[in-house]
């Protein structure tokens, strides 16, 4: 636990000259404002820094005065191109002492944790994310009225085999991953391991240890920011875009999770999954189509969610089954008996996505939505090998963002229970994402020229 005094002392000891205040905008991108250490006062930490909420995507221009209030317990020292700064993650408040902003994504995550406890189900939810991302030597992209293009320059040109866990010298990004993880560990992020992923054109993975929902959401933004910044320092570029390369594996962000009491998973029973675990799964899969509007909220998300690339499209569960939306890892210890939701990608706002998962799981527990009895599994065969007739019997994920948003419009009551999500906030999210759809729909796609230019 940090206090203002202890942080001021730390800054003096480490010769820190600037303090960085970070907060997420609506879609889940960090924004920041930086002050000299001389301006870092007790009064500022208690009253915050004013900012324009409309530029974060939260409001219109009128009534957009908001305040960033730093959470001192998120303090860490971050290095940006040799400049070491004291970094603090902030909560968003309304101006003039009007209290927390109800639609602050970080506040939603906190309310979800509190709701779990208030229902007496468990003491906490523990989460761990796997981060898949591509690293290229260069990425050029452009879109305007008369030009639309992108060019990716991978370090490796060979695509004839999987690069999963490949060793140096083929693994040319080993030093980069080491440096990313070295910095994450210095910031208090528990790294489980890192490796080259299956995509031969520079696909990497970093997997973390478990932490609470709110802390893992914070950490998700820390990991993405660190990976992208270190890549730039290496003269490279990193992207967490779900499907940057046609015909190659996409980037997922698999989320392992379990409910815990007294430090142990309550998904565990006699070496397998407990009834409560099946209810939690049932809630997530029952609300799976609407949940994807939070966990996979980009048009590019649905370029990844196609059969054949280890991106599951069937709303099912199975033990050790990577073709199911939820995998039950067979190697989990009883203390950490867990589930892995494999549909998720890193274009999500992690506070909203993780809170949404928890609320869907809680709904399953409260309404007795047993995943087995509802026919969601277990499926222990490759779901991509099923016949067309067999596949039709299984609920599938939406195949585009518009369908996912429609599902959220129809099915969101499970999110608003206990005031965790605000109804207006959900409507605003849907509106913002529909605007993204419209922006893309109005633009000619480069491939359309190949198809139609000479017709």
Secondary structure, DSSP 4 states (H G I P E B T S, - for coil): ---HHHHHHHHHHTT--EEEEEEE-TTS-EEEEEEEGGG--HHHHHH-EEEEGGGGTSS-STT-EEEEEE-GGG-EEEEETTEEEEEEEEEEEESTT--B-TT-HHHHHHHHHHHHHHTTS-SEEEEEEEEEEEEESEEEEEEETTEEEEEEE-S----SS--TTPPTTT-TTHHHHHHHHHHHHHTT--EEEEEE-S-TTTEEEEEE--EEHHHHHHHHHHHHHHHHHHHHHTT-EEE--TT-STTSPPPP--EEEEEEETTEETTEETTEE-HHHHHHHHHHHHTHHHHHHHHS-STTHHHH-STTSS---EEEEEET-TTEEEEE-TT--GGG--EEE-S--TTS-HHHHHHHHHHHHHHHHHTT--TTTTT-B---S-GGGS-HHHHHTS-B--SSHHHHHHHHHHS-HHHHGGGSS-HHHHHHHHHHHHHHHHHHHTSPPHHHHHHHTT-
